[in-house]
Amino acid sequence: MISQVSANSSYNIQKPNAFSSFNLTQSTYYQPVQSAAAEDKEQHSHKLGITIATSAVLLGFGVLAIMKGLPKGFTKKIENLKSVLEQRLDKFSDEAKSSKLANFYKYLFGKTEKAAEYLNSINNACSFKDILFAKLMNKTKLTGKIAKKITGMFERFSRKTVINGYSNARGRFERLYEVFGAADNKIIAANPEKVVTIDGKTLTAKEWLKVINDKKLNMSQIFNSYFGKKAVQGRYKETKEVMSGLEDKVWDLSFGNVKDNIKNKELYDTFLPEAILQKDKSLLQKKVNWYKNIITGNAEGEGHLDEIMKIYKELLSPEDFQKMERTAMAARTKLDRAVLLETDKFFDKLRDLQLGSAPTDFLSMVAGLATVGAGLTKAEDNDERISVSLKYGIPALSAIATSLYLGATLVSGGNALILSTLSGMLINKAGTEIDEYRKKHFQPKSENNTKAV
């Protein structure tokens, strides 16, 4: 009996526990619940972040679009198209003016003229808005000072862009002079006494190089005198003086005397600020292009660079000349762009800044900040606010700020939109990595406490 009982006892001890498969540690048992909660929080953060970012970008860029009005470049294209159509119509003879083709051009011209008037009216409205807002900002010393600082910041960015444009052109020409020097050495080493006739003039290769050096020296002197920093700064000051009081002139032609001006057709179909400054802008363009054309020439005549290249074409092998030609084209293009930047885009930017465009453009940033701030109040806790800010809020504001900066540096609207979008994407990627690092190394106390239970 004793042995039987003993045997039964031994059997009971070795019998497996039916719940042994559920013998889990406490932290493992709670892990699925915690993961589900973390996943829900992550989804909530993602949805909140997308909402904030989308709202901030749409509102910010929407405000910027409203404040800036329609692209001035688009308006100019319509005006140019109108001029082309008008020239085509003038070429028709009296007999052909009633032809189908002439009537088609008349139809296009009428539609283009209406479109130009409509666009100019919108641009006028934006100018009036800028002036009104500037007057409002100047009501107090504080807001007036803020408006002045914002305008000054935008103006510095724009002016630096012009100076950098000419600096880049200078670098290209210095590189071209190095290529000229290498070519000169090659020509002298080959045969300095080779006789070459160009445009009916016969000289030795060595004598032609003397002609080239004289023209090259003249090119360098003209560039330094008229496209150096001091010269550009002087023209900038002259332009500022020309634009002094522009806002008052535009105001007088609009809201300054509504009773009389309401009947003025120019108020609706002419972009008043541009019309007021048209003569001054034309004079600036003629003056700057005059010196540029001495260096690089234009469709109406050759410049020093054209004459130099014509000589080198006869002195060098086709392969060497083609390499030089590419370098010369790069220098020519950089100078053309710098001149266009100063006499067109920068002139227009100064005009808009004089009217008070900078503070109104900056409202897009204020709108974006307000949207992000309002959205973050819907976060569940401080941890989520930080996460959403890093991954969505800051990238959205970065895109808006980049667009403002690019506009100030005279980058065209389409390129500015692309670059600002890329900026937001890059900041989003950086913010996501920072947030992951933060969560990994600096977990909130509440999360640590949950794991310890």
C-alpha positions as CSV (number, residue, x, y, z in Angstrom):
1,M,0.0,0.0,0.0
2,I,2.7,2.4,0.9
3,S,4.5,1.8,-2.3
4,Q,1.3,2.2,-4.3
5,V,0.6,5.6,-2.6
6,S,4.1,6.6,-3.2
7,A,3.8,5.7,-6.8
8,N,0.6,7.7,-7.2
9,S,2.2,10.7,-5.5
10,S,5.1,10.5,-7.9
11,Y,2.6,10.5,-10.8
12,N,0.8,13.6,-9.5
13,I,4.0,15.5,-9.1
14,Q,5.1,14.8,-12.7
15,K,1.7,15.6,-14.2
16,P,2.1,18.6,-16.6
17,N,0.4,21.9,-15.7
18,A,-2.5,22.6,-18.2
19,F,-1.7,26.4,-18.0
20,S,2.1,26.0,-18.4
21,S,1.9,27.3,-22.0
22,F,0.6,30.7,-20.6
23,N,3.5,31.1,-18.2
24,L,4.6,34.4,-19.5
25,T,6.5,37.3,-17.8
26,Q,4.4,40.3,-17.0
27,S,6.2,42.7,-19.4
28,T,5.7,40.2,-22.3
29,Y,2.0,39.8,-21.4
30,Y,1.4,43.6,-21.6
31,Q,3.5,44.2,-24.7
32,P,0.7,43.6,-27.3
33,V,-1.6,46.1,-25.6
34,Q,1.2,48.6,-25.5
35,S,2.0,48.1,-29.2
36,A,-1.6,48.6,-30.2
37,A,-1.8,51.8,-28.2
38,A,1.5,53.0,-29.7
39,E,0.2,52.2,-33.2
40,D,-3.1,54.1,-32.6
41,K,-1.1,57.1,-31.3
42,E,1.2,56.9,-34.3
43,Q,-1.8,56.9,-36.7
44,H,-3.4,59.8,-34.8
45,S,-0.2,61.7,-35.0
46,H,0.2,61.0,-38.7
47,K,-3.4,62.1,-39.5
48,L,-3.0,65.2,-37.4
49,G,0.3,66.1,-39.0
50,I,-1.0,65.7,-42.5
51,T,-3.9,67.9,-41.7
52,I,-1.7,70.6,-40.2
53,A,0.9,70.5,-43.0
54,T,-1.7,70.5,-45.8
55,S,-3.7,73.3,-44.1
56,A,-0.6,75.4,-43.4
57,V,0.8,75.0,-47.0
58,L,-2.5,75.7,-48.7
59,L,-3.3,78.7,-46.5
60,G,0.3,80.0,-46.6
61,F,0.7,79.7,-50.4
62,G,-2.9,80.8,-50.9
63,V,-2.3,84.0,-48.9
64,L,1.0,84.5,-50.8
65,A,-0.8,84.1,-54.2
66,I,-3.5,86.6,-53.2
67,M,-1.0,89.1,-51.9
68,K,1.3,88.8,-54.9
69,G,-1.4,88.8,-57.5
70,L,-0.8,87.2,-61.0
71,P,2.8,86.6,-62.2
72,K,4.1,89.8,-63.8
73,G,6.0,87.7,-66.3
74,F,2.7,86.2,-67.5
75,T,1.2,89.6,-68.0
76,K,4.3,90.7,-70.0
77,K,3.9,87.7,-72.3
78,I,0.3,88.7,-73.0
79,E,1.4,92.3,-73.7
80,N,4.2,91.0,-76.0
81,L,1.7,88.8,-77.8
82,K,-0.6,91.8,-78.3
83,S,2.3,93.7,-79.8
84,V,3.1,90.9,-82.2
85,L,-0.5,90.6,-83.3
86,E,-0.7,94.4,-83.8
87,Q,2.5,94.3,-86.0
88,R,1.0,91.4,-88.0
89,L,-2.2,93.4,-88.6
90,D,-0.2,96.5,-89.7
91,K,1.5,94.4,-92.5
92,F,-1.8,93.6,-94.2
93,S,-2.5,95.7,-97.3
94,D,-5.8,97.7,-97.5
95,E,-7.2,95.0,-99.8
96,A,-6.1,92.1,-97.5
97,K,-7.5,93.7,-94.3
98,S,-10.9,92.1,-94.9
99,S,-9.4,88.6,-95.5
100,K,-10.2,85.6,-93.3
101,L,-6.6,85.6,-92.0
102,A,-6.8,89.3,-91.2
103,N,-10.1,88.8,-89.4
104,F,-8.6,85.9,-87.4
105,Y,-5.7,88.2,-86.3
106,K,-8.2,90.9,-85.4
107,Y,-10.2,88.4,-83.3
108,L,-7.0,87.2,-81.5
109,F,-5.9,90.8,-81.0
110,G,-9.2,91.7,-79.4
111,K,-9.1,88.8,-77.0
112,T,-5.5,89.4,-76.1
113,E,-6.2,93.1,-75.5
114,K,-9.1,92.2,-73.1
115,A,-6.9,89.7,-71.3
116,A,-4.2,92.3,-70.9
117,E,-6.6,94.8,-69.5
118,Y,-8.0,92.2,-67.1
119,L,-4.5,91.2,-65.9
120,N,-3.5,94.8,-65.5
121,S,-6.6,95.5,-63.4
122,I,-5.7,92.6,-61.1
123,N,-2.1,93.8,-60.7
124,N,-3.4,97.3,-60.0
125,A,-5.7,95.9,-57.3
126,C,-2.6,94.2,-55.7
127,S,-0.7,97.4,-55.8
128,F,-3.6,99.3,-54.1
129,K,-3.7,96.6,-51.5
130,D,0.0,96.9,-50.8
131,I,-0.3,100.7,-50.4
132,L,-3.3,100.4,-48.1
133,F,-1.6,97.8,-45.9
134,A,1.6,99.9,-45.8
135,K,-0.5,102.9,-44.7
136,L,-2.1,100.8,-42.0
137,M,1.3,99.5,-40.8
138,N,2.6,103.1,-40.6
139,K,-0.2,104.1,-38.2
140,T,2.0,103.2,-35.3
141,K,5.8,103.4,-34.8
142,L,6.1,99.7,-33.9
143,T,4.3,98.3,-36.9
144,G,5.9,100.9,-39.1
145,K,9.3,99.8,-37.9
146,I,8.4,96.1,-38.5
147,A,7.3,96.8,-42.0
148,K,10.5,98.8,-42.8
149,K,12.7,95.9,-41.5
150,I,10.8,93.3,-43.5
151,T,11.1,95.5,-46.6
152,G,14.8,96.1,-46.0
153,M,15.5,92.4,-45.6
154,F,13.7,91.5,-48.9
155,E,15.6,94.4,-50.6
156,R,19.0,93.2,-49.3
157,F,18.3,89.7,-50.6
158,S,17.4,91.0,-54.1
159,R,20.3,93.4,-54.3
160,K,22.8,90.6,-53.3
161,T,21.3,88.4,-56.1
162,V,22.2,91.1,-58.7
163,I,25.7,91.6,-57.3
164,N,26.2,87.8,-57.3
165,G,24.9,87.7,-60.9
166,Y,27.7,90.0,-62.1
167,S,30.2,88.2,-59.9
168,N,29.4,84.9,-61.6
169,A,29.7,86.6,-65.0
170,R,33.1,88.0,-63.9
171,G,34.3,84.5,-63.0
172,R,33.2,83.2,-66.4
173,F,35.1,86.0,-68.2
174,E,38.2,85.4,-66.1
175,R,38.1,81.7,-67.1
176,L,37.7,82.8,-70.7
177,Y,40.8,85.0,-70.4
178,E,42.7,82.0,-69.2
179,V,41.6,80.0,-72.2
180,F,42.7,83.0,-74.4
181,G,46.1,82.9,-72.7
182,A,46.6,79.2,-73.3
183,A,45.5,79.7,-77.0
184,D,48.0,82.5,-77.4
185,N,50.9,80.3,-76.2
186,K,49.8,77.6,-78.6
187,I,49.7,80.0,-81.5
188,I,53.1,81.5,-80.7
189,A,54.6,78.0,-80.3
190,A,53.2,76.9,-83.6
191,N,54.2,79.8,-86.0
192,P,54.0,83.4,-84.8
193,E,55.0,84.7,-88.3
194,K,52.1,82.9,-90.0
195,V,50.3,85.4,-92.3
196,V,46.5,85.5,-91.9
197,T,44.0,87.7,-93.7
198,I,40.7,88.5,-91.9
199,D,38.1,90.8,-93.4
200,G,40.6,92.1,-96.0
201,K,43.2,92.9,-93.3
202,T,46.5,90.9,-93.5
203,L,48.7,90.5,-90.4
204,T,51.0,87.9,-88.9
205,A,49.6,85.7,-86.1
206,K,51.7,87.6,-83.6
207,E,50.3,90.9,-84.8
208,W,46.7,89.5,-84.6
209,L,47.4,88.5,-81.0
210,K,48.3,92.1,-80.3
211,V,44.9,93.2,-81.7
212,I,43.2,90.5,-79.5
213,N,45.0,91.7,-76.3
214,D,44.0,95.3,-76.9
215,K,40.3,94.3,-77.3
216,K,40.6,92.0,-74.3
217,L,42.0,94.8,-72.2
218,N,39.2,97.1,-73.3
219,M,36.6,94.4,-72.4
220,S,38.1,94.1,-68.9
221,Q,38.1,97.8,-68.3
222,I,34.5,98.2,-69.4
223,F,33.4,95.3,-67.2
224,N,35.2,96.7,-64.2
225,S,33.8,100.2,-64.8
226,Y,30.2,99.4,-65.5
227,F,29.5,95.9,-64.0
228,G,31.6,96.0,-60.9
229,K,30.0,96.3,-57.4
230,K,30.5,100.0,-57.2
231,A,28.9,100.7,-60.5
232,V,25.9,98.4,-59.7
233,Q,25.5,100.1,-56.3
234,G,25.5,103.5,-58.0
235,R,22.7,102.5,-60.4
236,Y,20.8,101.0,-57.5
237,K,20.8,104.3,-55.7
238,E,19.7,106.1,-58.8
239,T,16.8,103.7,-59.2
240,K,15.8,104.2,-55.6
241,E,15.7,107.9,-56.1
242,V,13.6,107.5,-59.2
243,M,11.1,105.4,-57.3
244,S,10.9,107.8,-54.3
245,G,7.3,108.7,-53.7
246,L,5.9,106.1,-56.2
247,E,3.3,105.0,-53.7
248,D,2.0,108.5,-53.4
249,K,1.8,108.9,-57.2
250,V,-0.2,105.6,-57.5
251,W,-2.4,106.6,-54.6
252,D,-3.2,110.0,-56.2
253,L,-4.2,108.1,-59.4
254,S,-6.5,105.8,-57.6
255,F,-8.0,106.2,-54.1
256,G,-6.5,109.6,-53.6
257,N,-9.3,111.1,-55.7
258,V,-11.9,108.4,-56.2
259,K,-14.5,110.8,-57.6
260,D,-12.4,111.8,-60.6
261,N,-10.3,108.6,-60.9
262,I,-13.3,106.2,-61.1
263,K,-13.9,107.4,-64.6
264,N,-10.2,107.0,-65.6
265,K,-9.9,104.1,-68.0
266,E,-6.2,103.7,-67.2
267,L,-7.2,102.7,-63.7
268,Y,-8.6,99.5,-65.1
269,D,-6.6,98.6,-68.2
270,T,-3.1,99.9,-67.3
271,F,-0.7,98.7,-64.7
272,L,-0.2,102.1,-63.1
273,P,3.1,101.6,-61.3
274,E,4.7,100.1,-64.4
275,A,3.3,102.9,-66.6
276,I,4.7,105.6,-64.2
277,L,8.2,104.0,-64.3
278,Q,8.2,102.8,-67.9
279,K,10.4,105.7,-69.2
280,D,12.9,105.3,-66.3
281,K,13.1,101.5,-66.8
282,S,13.7,101.9,-70.5
283,L,16.5,104.4,-69.9
284,L,18.2,102.0,-67.4
285,Q,17.9,99.1,-69.8
286,K,19.4,101.2,-72.7
287,K,22.3,102.4,-70.6
288,V,23.3,99.0,-69.2
289,N,22.8,97.2,-72.5
290,W,24.9,99.8,-74.3
291,Y,27.9,98.8,-72.3
292,K,27.1,95.1,-72.4
293,N,26.9,95.3,-76.2
294,I,30.3,96.8,-76.4
295,I,31.6,93.6,-74.8
296,T,29.4,90.9,-76.3
297,G,27.6,92.6,-79.2
298,N,24.0,92.0,-80.2
299,A,21.8,91.3,-83.2
300,E,22.6,94.8,-84.6
301,G,26.4,94.6,-84.4
302,E,29.5,92.9,-83.1
303,G,31.1,93.4,-79.8
304,H,34.7,93.0,-78.8
305,L,34.1,89.3,-77.9
306,D,32.7,88.7,-81.4
307,E,35.7,90.3,-83.0
308,I,38.1,88.3,-80.9
309,M,36.4,85.1,-81.6
310,K,36.5,85.8,-85.4
311,I,40.3,86.2,-85.2
312,Y,40.8,83.1,-83.1
313,K,38.7,81.1,-85.6
314,E,41.3,81.7,-88.2
315,L,44.3,81.1,-85.9
316,L,43.2,77.9,-84.1
317,S,42.3,74.4,-85.2
318,P,38.6,73.7,-85.4
319,E,38.8,71.5,-82.2
320,D,40.6,74.2,-80.1
321,F,38.2,76.9,-81.4
322,Q,35.1,74.8,-80.5
323,K,36.4,74.4,-76.9
324,M,37.0,78.2,-76.7
325,E,33.6,78.9,-78.2
326,R,31.8,77.0,-75.5
327,T,33.7,79.0,-72.8
328,A,32.9,82.2,-74.6
329,M,29.2,81.3,-74.8
330,A,29.1,80.5,-71.1
331,A,30.6,84.0,-70.3
332,R,28.2,85.7,-72.7
333,T,25.2,84.0,-71.2
334,K,26.1,84.8,-67.7
335,L,26.5,88.5,-68.5
336,D,23.2,88.6,-70.4
337,R,21.4,87.0,-67.4
338,A,23.0,89.4,-65.0
339,V,22.0,92.4,-67.1
340,L,18.4,91.1,-67.4
341,L,18.3,90.5,-63.7
342,E,19.3,94.1,-62.9
343,T,17.3,95.9,-65.5
344,D,14.1,93.9,-65.4
345,K,13.5,91.6,-62.4
346,F,15.4,93.7,-59.8
347,F,13.8,96.9,-61.1
348,D,10.3,95.4,-60.8
349,K,11.1,94.0,-57.4
350,L,12.2,97.4,-56.1
351,R,9.0,98.9,-57.6
352,D,6.9,96.4,-55.7
353,L,8.8,96.8,-52.5
354,Q,8.4,100.6,-52.7
355,L,4.7,100.1,-52.8
356,G,4.8,97.9,-49.7
357,S,4.7,94.3,-51.1
358,A,7.1,92.8,-48.5
359,P,4.9,93.0,-45.4
360,T,1.9,91.7,-47.3
361,D,3.9,88.8,-48.7
362,F,5.1,88.0,-45.2
363,L,1.5,87.5,-44.1
364,S,1.7,84.1,-45.8
365,M,4.3,83.1,-43.1
366,V,2.1,84.4,-40.4
367,A,-0.9,82.5,-41.8
368,G,1.2,79.3,-41.8
369,L,2.4,79.8,-38.3
370,A,-1.1,80.4,-37.0
371,T,-2.4,77.3,-38.8
372,V,0.4,75.1,-37.3
373,G,-0.1,76.6,-33.8
374,A,-3.9,76.0,-34.0
375,G,-3.4,72.4,-35.2
376,L,-0.9,71.5,-32.4
377,T,-3.5,72.3,-29.8
378,K,-5.3,69.2,-30.9
379,A,-2.4,66.9,-30.0
380,E,-3.0,64.4,-27.2
381,D,0.1,65.3,-25.2
382,N,3.4,67.2,-25.4
383,D,5.2,64.2,-26.9
384,E,2.8,64.2,-29.8
385,R,3.1,68.0,-30.3
386,I,6.9,67.6,-30.6
387,S,6.6,64.7,-33.0
388,V,4.0,66.5,-35.2
389,S,6.0,69.7,-35.2
390,L,9.2,68.0,-36.3
391,K,7.7,65.8,-39.0
392,Y,5.0,68.1,-40.4
393,G,4.7,71.6,-38.9
394,I,8.3,72.7,-39.4
395,P,8.6,71.3,-42.9
396,A,5.4,73.1,-44.0
397,L,6.7,76.4,-42.6
398,S,10.0,75.7,-44.2
399,A,8.3,75.4,-47.6
400,I,6.6,78.7,-47.2
401,A,9.7,80.5,-45.9
402,T,11.8,79.1,-48.8
403,S,9.2,80.4,-51.3
404,L,9.4,83.9,-49.7
405,Y,13.2,83.8,-49.8
406,L,13.3,82.6,-53.4
407,G,10.9,85.4,-54.4
408,A,13.2,87.9,-52.7
409,T,16.2,86.5,-54.6
410,L,14.4,87.0,-57.9
411,V,13.7,83.3,-58.7
412,S,10.8,82.9,-61.0
413,G,7.5,81.6,-59.5
414,G,7.5,78.1,-61.1
415,N,11.1,77.4,-60.0
416,A,10.4,78.8,-56.6
417,L,7.4,76.5,-56.1
418,I,9.5,73.4,-57.1
419,L,12.4,74.4,-54.9
420,S,10.2,75.2,-51.9
421,T,8.4,71.9,-52.2
422,L,11.8,70.1,-52.2
423,S,12.8,72.1,-49.2
424,G,9.7,70.9,-47.3
425,M,10.4,67.3,-48.3
426,L,14.0,67.5,-47.1
427,I,13.0,69.1,-43.8
428,N,10.3,66.4,-43.4
429,K,12.9,63.7,-43.8
430,A,15.3,65.3,-41.4
431,G,12.5,65.9,-38.9
432,T,11.4,62.3,-39.1
433,E,14.9,61.0,-38.3
434,I,15.3,63.5,-35.4
435,D,11.9,62.4,-34.0
436,E,12.9,58.7,-34.2
437,Y,16.2,59.4,-32.4
438,R,14.3,61.4,-29.8
439,K,11.8,58.6,-29.1
440,K,14.6,56.0,-29.0
441,H,16.9,57.9,-26.6
442,F,14.5,60.3,-24.8
443,Q,11.3,58.4,-24.2
444,P,8.6,60.2,-22.2
445,K,8.4,59.2,-18.5
446,S,4.8,57.9,-18.9
447,E,6.1,55.3,-21.4
448,N,8.9,54.2,-19.2
449,N,6.5,53.8,-16.3
450,T,4.2,51.7,-18.4
451,K,7.0,49.3,-19.2
452,A,8.0,48.9,-15.6
453,V,4.5,47.8,-14.4
